[in-house]
């Protein structure tokens, strides 16, 4: 998702397993918290991996 502009994007229940979000713009912690990811999801340094991801996928 390099270069994707995620400002205002609704990521509720979006499957982000193994996605590379390192180059995405305007990604917020609340967006990630509402999405589904896994250990393979790559994140920019400005956000943290939600603890519930490991349990959900």
LOBA-849645 format. One record per residue (C-alpha): residue in one letter; residue number from 1; x, y, z. Coordinates in steps of 0.2 Angstrom, whole numbers, always signed. Example, Ala and Ser with C-alpha at 12.3 -4.5 7.8 and 13.67 -1.06 7.14 Angstrom:
REC A 1 +62 -22 +39 $
REC S 2 +68 -5 +36 $
This chain:
REC X 1 +0 +0 +0 $
REC X 2 +15 +11 -3 $
REC X 3 +9 +29 -6 $
REC X 4 -9 +25 -1 $
REC X 5 -18 +40 +6 $
REC X 6 -28 +33 +21 $
REC X 7 -34 +50 +28 $
REC X 8 -52 +47 +34 $
REC X 9 -52 +29 +28 $
REC X 10 -64 +17 +37 $
REC X 11 -53 +1 +40 $
REC X 12 -66 -8 +51 $
REC X 13 -63 -26 +49 $
REC X 14 -52 -24 +34 $
REC X 15 -40 -39 +32 $
REC X 16 -22 -32 +32 $
REC X 17 -13 -48 +35 $
REC X 18 +4 -48 +28 $
REC X 19 +1 -30 +20 $
REC X 20 +15 -18 +19 $
REC X 21 +9 -1 +26 $
REC X 22 +26 +7 +29 $
REC X 23 +23 +19 +14 $
REC X 24 +5 +23 +18 $
REC X 25 +0 +41 +22 $
REC X 26 -10 +47 +37 $
REC X 27 -12 +30 +44 $
REC X 28 -19 +32 +62 $
REC X 29 -19 +20 +77 $
REC X 30 -38 +20 +78 $
REC X 31 -38 +14 +60 $
REC X 32 -26 +0 +64 $
REC X 33 -36 -5 +80 $
REC X 34 -52 -7 +70 $
REC X 35 -43 -18 +56 $
REC X 36 -37 -36 +56 $
REC X 37 -19 -39 +54 $
REC X 38 -5 -52 +59 $
REC X 39 +13 -53 +63 $
REC X 40 +17 -51 +44 $
REC X 41 +9 -34 +43 $
REC X 42 +22 -21 +41 $
REC X 43 +19 -5 +50 $
REC X 44 +27 +13 +50 $
REC X 45 +36 +18 +65 $
REC X 46 +22 +31 +70 $
REC X 47 +9 +17 +75 $
REC X 48 +10 +1 +86 $
REC X 49 +4 -16 +82 $
REC X 50 -13 -19 +90 $
REC X 51 -12 -33 +104 $
REC X 52 -28 -41 +98 $
REC X 53 -21 -45 +80 $
REC X 54 -12 -61 +85 $
REC X 55 -28 -68 +93 $
REC X 56 -39 -63 +78 $
REC X 57 -29 -70 +63 $
